């Protein structure tokens, strides 16, 4: 009787070990597939949205060429823990303006690299860490984009285009599923509606 019980116990332990090993190998295989395929996915994307506005090019330029005015209409926000601070550098309306978001979870900057009569070009850099001490800030990604306006009949077409570079495998998978692009397009649409509303209010 004892021998039979001992044999059953060994069989149970053997079956348990087999199941555990199978789970470990399955998990390891999934991780390898995730990492391997992630490296093959595209590391860039482009999203563009256009809205026609009943406003003058000059009014649009005033609102877009000054980073400090983006808070009036832009839905672009960086949540970096509490408190998230926002500061500005550079001359309003000129290239080289920088909007700096910083918080316990990281840091993000929006820089206007070019400012013309018909548009602006910008770049966004973001990452984790405070960045206040050497070696604490790790780059997380880079977006570049432009906001341009062009007269169309009795209105103006405003086009917001953004391109992203993904440095991590998770970001590449997010891009492949379209989640990141959908979020960017939602921000673009909301921002352009906000800009149109602000300009309509100024025209009254």
Secondary structure, DSSP 4 states (H G I P E B T S, - for coil): -HHHHHHHHHHHHHHHHHHHHHHHHHHHHHHHHHHHHHHHS-SEEEEEEEEEESS-HHHHHHHHS-GGGHHHH-------SSSPEEEEES-TTSTT-EEEEEETTEEEEEEEEEEETTEEEEEEEEEES-SSSTT--EEEEEEEEEEEEEEETTEEEEEEEEEEEE-SHHHHHHHHHTHHHHHHHHHHHHHHHHHHHHHHHHH-
